[in-house]
Amino acid sequence: MTRLYGHPGATGPYTIALHVPPDTKIAAHTHRDGRTAIVVQGAWTFGYGRSANGPDVRTLGPGSFYVEPANLPHFARTGVEGATVYISGFGPSDTEYVE
């Protein structure tokens, strides 16, 4: 993770660049703050809920925009090329894994 603006642990706006290696699975989790995100590189498979097997799982390419509503479980994974995602929110933020 690279901080581009602000700090997710402090009060106020922030933007981070999340660099995720190839073939990485990120388990279902929540954040206390709502976030917006844009995929800038790679393929980012993303979905809402507690399970990565739901019908609303989508693979997002560069330029794709999505939201992470506060306290809504979501998960992600990358493929062979990994991914970079820019994420913005209003801190303080946290990450709580669902299981």
SULLIN-V441960 format. One record per run of one state. SS is the DSSP state (~ for helix, > for strand, _ for the rest). FROM is the first residue (numbers start at 1). TO is the last residue. If there is no record, write none. Layout:
# SULLIN-V441960
ss=SS from=FROM to=TO
ss=SS from=FROM to=TO
This chain:
# SULLIN-V441960
ss=_ from=1 to=1
ss=> from=2 to=5
ss=_ from=6 to=11
ss=> from=12 to=20
ss=_ from=21 to=24
ss=> from=25 to=30
ss=_ from=31 to=34
ss=> from=35 to=48
ss=_ from=49 to=57
ss=> from=58 to=60
ss=_ from=61 to=64
ss=> from=65 to=68
ss=_ from=69 to=73
ss=> from=74 to=91
ss=_ from=92 to=95
ss=> from=96 to=97
ss=_ from=98 to=99
